[in-house]
Amino acid sequence: MIALRSIALCGLFVIAPALAPSYANEPFYGGRTIAIVVPSGASGGYDTYARLLARHMGKHIPGKPHFVVQNMPGGAGVRAADYLTGVAAQDGTAIGMLEQALYLRQVLDLPGLRGDVRKYNWIGRLVSNSAVLYAWHTAKVRRIEDAFDSELIVSASGTAPRLNWTALNMLAGTKLRMITGYEGPSAAKIAMERGEVEATAQPWPVIRRENAEWLRDKKINLLVQTGDHNPGLEHLPRMTDLAKTEENRKVLEIFAAPAHIGRSLFTSPNVPADRVDVLRRAFDLTVKDDEFVAETSKIGLDIEALTGRELQNYFATVSFAPSLVARAREVAERAGLK
């Protein structure tokens, strides 16, 4: 009996190593869920692009994980970013969409953000975001040039709008009066229809998709773009075009920088490099995926993708002259963000 028992045990030890590789080779993401943390409520450009990506990216990751979108508004994007880098799992199962003005917040040394944006692990950019300021058709301001003589009441609930419109007032001479109490673009648009404010800003692809009838019926007038020209809007002035001096133009370029970041994905600096590579590869494949491209076309969204490595290089190399940053800080102080 002892001999038989020994043979049986030896058999188990022979079988066990044969089974081990199937567990060792199981993809990390198999059976897991990846959360995309969004720095806004369930509306607007951040949420729209995050949900679009969540519907397609999983199939390009070994193990085909499920994706969920986790909305986390608050602190002008700081809450979501700090959660991702300090509270969420640091294993590659939590990624985020950066509030595009956070890098500007870091450049201007504004309080709140704990991490260093330049050290995030960047996964990729879906689209740049040269937001468009637009006014309701009843407003006296019908072109941005009118705002040099007439006051325009603008909803400005986030960091970027407050900085942009304060910068235009100080460096170009516009008369934009900001109302900061509205939470997100949906509330701002309702307020505009009610006559509580006269203007707000959104990404151009979102305006085209969500408010095509306003454009068709001329219910809104497009005024200015915050970054580079959007496709089809080459005629519309940019913020930097409104500067009165060359130095003022260079300062406005600092405030236009977030448009380059747009709707970009990142994860914590603590995530293992091999998982960052998996996420980057999946992102690159997703933006070229036929089904993804077809859906973006169907719902009228633009894609201007950058790879994670291109974004990483951007943050490693971009810089602004100290004298210009000092003037930009004066704008931040006027905006009440210092």
Secondary structure as UniProt FT lines:
FT   HELIX           2..24
FT   TURN            28..31
FT   STRAND          33..38
FT   HELIX           44..54
FT   TURN            55..56
FT   HELIX           57..60
FT   TURN            62..63
FT   STRAND          66..71
FT   HELIX           75..77
FT   HELIX           78..86
FT   STRAND          94..97
FT   TURN            100..101
FT   HELIX           102..107
FT   TURN            108..109
FT   HELIX           117..119
FT   STRAND          121..127
FT   STRAND          132..136
FT   TURN            137..138
FT   HELIX           144..148
FT   STRAND          152..155
FT   HELIX           159..171
FT   STRAND          176..179
FT   HELIX           184..194
FT   STRAND          199..202
FT   HELIX           204..210
FT   HELIX           212..216
FT   TURN            217..218
FT   STRAND          220..225
FT   TURN            231..232
FT   TURN            234..235
FT   HELIX           239..242
FT   HELIX           246..256
FT   HELIX           258..261
FT   STRAND          263..267
FT   TURN            269..270
FT   HELIX           273..286
FT   TURN            287..288
FT   HELIX           290..299
FT   STRAND          306..307
FT   HELIX           308..317
FT   HELIX           322..334
FT   TURN            335..336
//
